[in-house]
Amino acid sequence: MADSPRVVSRDTSERRREITTMIRSRGSVQVAALSEMFNVSMQTIRKDLHYLEERGVATRAYGGAISSEVVNAPIEPAIEVKRVSHTAAKERIGKLAASMVAPGESIMLDSGTTTLQIARFLPSDEDLTVVTNDFDILAVLTQKRNIRVVMLGGELRRRNMAFYGAQTVAALDDLLLDKVFLGVDGLDIERGVTTHHEPEAQLNRKMVETARQVIAVTDASKFGKICLHRIIGLAELDALVTDTEASAYIDEAAARLGFSLHKA
């Protein structure tokens, strides 16, 4: 016997509530995956997403939808705000990431308050080479006399106290590094690693080209956020270092996309 309209309506509303919860927790969803999960057609899922878009829950994107809360991530916070946000998690992440650096390696530290913690925890007595474009990281590393420091020039962006521009990118042309540690403004499973500042995205992509290993470092507050400028997809990462607040779907993404996951 066919389902009554009331039963169908209840099933639809329950499914849409579940999809809403997934969108808000993950930041994005895909039509094909939802179709398989709920055992309904992709056309049905598209109607669900259209319904949620009309109600401001999500914004449709190719193959799925993105949370309206993160599709236009808030403007970049000032460096003073970043320095006092999630400090305990950033310290743990920085300490764990620093332990991944072997004696004699050459590494790149991207600008950011989490990568700054890596610089703090690098051992002073080991032979390392550290390349950076971040003024605050430079200040920390000058106190570690056995570390060779290479500072990338360019134009100073005071909002995050780092250097950018064509000169900064060109300085990487002849460098071959063991590891690059990327700071993160936004990290989404479908949209990858993103940033607010276009010159930073350009520089980060160049950093990735120079390194044998690409390691993103971020606390869990950045998950699901999508900024305007894309750096790389998550499948291009070798590792992600984050904190224990990271949701289970990050573990699933690591297994599926092939990067190692480290939680501090």
CORHU-V341858 format. One record per residue. RES is the residue in three letters. OMEGA is omega in degrees with one decimal (NA if undefined). BURIAL is b if it has 24 or more other C-alpha atoms within 12 Angstrom, else e. Layout:
BEGIN
((RES	OMEGA	BURIAL) (RES	OMEGA	BURIAL))
END
This chain:
BEGIN
((MET	-177.1	e) (ALA	176.3	e) (ASP	175.2	e) (SER	177.9	e) (PRO	-177.4	e) (ARG	179.0	e) (VAL	178.9	e) (VAL	179.8	e) (SER	179.8	e) (ARG	179.1	e) (ASP	-179.6	e) (THR	-178.1	e) (SER	178.0	e) (GLU	179.0	e) (ARG	-179.6	b) (ARG	175.6	b) (ARG	178.6	e) (GLU	178.9	e) (ILE	177.8	b) (THR	178.8	b) (THR	179.9	e) (MET	-179.8	b) (ILE	-177.1	b) (ARG	-179.5	b) (SER	-175.4	b) (ARG	-176.5	b) (GLY	179.1	b) (SER	176.7	b) (VAL	179.3	b) (GLN	-176.8	b) (VAL	-175.5	b) (ALA	-178.9	e) (ALA	178.8	e) (LEU	179.1	b) (SER	179.4	b) (GLU	-177.2	e) (MET	-176.0	e) (PHE	178.0	e) (ASN	174.5	e) (VAL	-178.3	e) (SER	177.0	e) (MET	176.8	e) (GLN	177.5	e) (THR	178.6	e) (ILE	178.5	b) (ARG	176.4	b) (LYS	176.7	e) (ASP	-177.6	b) (LEU	175.7	b) (HIS	178.1	b) (TYR	-179.1	b) (LEU	176.8	b) (GLU	179.4	b) (GLU	-178.7	e) (ARG	173.2	e) (GLY	-178.4	e) (VAL	-173.3	b) (ALA	173.0	b) (THR	-178.2	b) (ARG	176.3	b) (ALA	-178.0	e) (TYR	176.6	e) (GLY	-177.9	e) (GLY	-179.0	b) (ALA	-179.6	b) (ILE	178.4	b) (SER	177.2	b) (SER	-179.7	b) (GLU	-174.5	b) (VAL	-176.5	b) (VAL	170.8	b) (ASN	-177.3	e) (ALA	-179.5	b) (PRO	179.8	e) (ILE	-176.3	e) (GLU	177.5	b) (PRO	175.6	e) (ALA	-177.5	e) (ILE	179.7	e) (GLU	178.0	e) (VAL	-179.1	e) (LYS	-176.0	b) (ARG	-177.4	e) (VAL	-179.3	e) (SER	174.6	e) (HIS	-172.6	e) (THR	-178.4	e) (ALA	179.2	e) (ALA	-179.4	b) (LYS	177.9	b) (GLU	179.3	b) (ARG	179.3	b) (ILE	-179.8	b) (GLY	179.6	b) (LYS	179.3	b) (LEU	179.9	b) (ALA	179.2	b) (ALA	179.7	b) (SER	179.7	e) (MET	-179.8	b) (VAL	-178.2	b) (ALA	177.2	e) (PRO	177.7	e) (GLY	-177.6	e) (GLU	170.8	b) (SER	-175.4	b) (ILE	174.2	b) (MET	172.4	b) (LEU	175.4	b) (ASP	177.9	b) (SER	176.5	b) (GLY	-178.3	b) (THR	175.2	b) (THR	175.9	b) (THR	174.1	b) (LEU	178.2	b) (GLN	175.3	b) (ILE	179.7	b) (ALA	-179.5	b) (ARG	-173.6	b) (PHE	175.0	b) (LEU	-178.1	b) (PRO	-177.9	b) (SER	-170.7	e) (ASP	179.5	e) (GLU	179.6	e) (ASP	-179.1	e) (LEU	169.5	b) (THR	-179.0	b) (VAL	176.1	b) (VAL	179.7	b) (THR	172.5	b) (ASN	-171.6	b) (ASP	-177.3	b) (PHE	-179.2	b) (ASP	176.3	b) (ILE	176.7	b) (LEU	-178.8	b) (ALA	178.1	e) (VAL	-174.3	b) (LEU	178.5	b) (THR	178.9	e) (GLN	-177.8	e) (LYS	-164.2	b) (ARG	-179.8	e) (ASN	179.8	e) (ILE	175.0	b) (ARG	-174.7	b) (VAL	174.4	b) (VAL	-178.4	b) (MET	177.8	b) (LEU	179.6	b) (GLY	-179.0	b) (GLY	179.8	b) (GLU	-179.3	e) (LEU	172.6	e) (ARG	-171.4	e) (ARG	-179.1	e) (ARG	176.4	e) (ASN	175.4	b) (MET	178.5	b) (ALA	-175.3	b) (PHE	-178.5	b) (TYR	175.1	b) (GLY	-177.5	b) (ALA	179.3	e) (GLN	179.9	e) (THR	179.6	b) (VAL	-177.7	b) (ALA	-179.1	e) (ALA	-179.0	b) (LEU	-172.2	b) (ASP	-173.3	e) (ASP	-179.0	e) (LEU	173.4	b) (LEU	-172.0	b) (LEU	178.6	b) (ASP	-175.8	b) (LYS	167.5	b) (VAL	176.4	b) (PHE	-176.5	b) (LEU	167.8	b) (GLY	-171.1	b) (VAL	168.2	b) (ASP	178.2	b) (GLY	177.5	b) (LEU	-177.8	b) (ASP	-176.3	b) (ILE	-176.3	b) (GLU	-174.0	b) (ARG	174.4	b) (GLY	-178.8	b) (VAL	-175.1	b) (THR	-179.6	b) (THR	-179.8	b) (HIS	-165.1	b) (HIS	-175.3	b) (GLU	177.6	e) (PRO	176.7	b) (GLU	177.6	b) (ALA	179.2	b) (GLN	179.7	b) (LEU	-179.8	b) (ASN	178.1	b) (ARG	176.8	b) (LYS	176.1	b) (MET	-179.3	b) (VAL	-179.9	b) (GLU	-173.5	b) (THR	-168.6	b) (ALA	175.6	b) (ARG	179.7	e) (GLN	179.9	b) (VAL	-175.5	b) (ILE	175.3	b) (ALA	178.9	b) (VAL	-179.3	b) (THR	170.4	b) (ASP	-171.6	b) (ALA	179.9	b) (SER	-178.8	b) (LYS	-177.5	b) (PHE	179.8	b) (GLY	178.2	b) (LYS	-179.4	b) (ILE	176.8	b) (CYS	-170.6	b) (LEU	-169.6	b) (HIS	-177.7	b) (ARG	176.1	b) (ILE	178.6	b) (ILE	172.9	b) (GLY	-178.8	b) (LEU	178.8	b) (ALA	178.9	b) (GLU	176.7	b) (LEU	168.4	b) (ASP	-178.4	b) (ALA	173.6	b) (LEU	176.5	b) (VAL	-176.9	b) (THR	-178.8	b) (ASP	-173.8	b) (THR	176.0	e) (GLU	-178.3	e) (ALA	-178.3	b) (SER	-177.9	b) (ALA	-177.1	e) (TYR	175.3	b) (ILE	174.6	b) (ASP	179.1	b) (GLU	179.9	e) (ALA	178.9	b) (ALA	179.7	b) (ALA	-176.7	e) (ARG	-173.0	e) (LEU	169.8	e) (GLY	174.1	e) (PHE	179.2	b) (SER	-176.4	b) (LEU	-179.1	b) (HIS	-177.9	b) (LYS	-178.6	b) (ALA	NA	b))
END
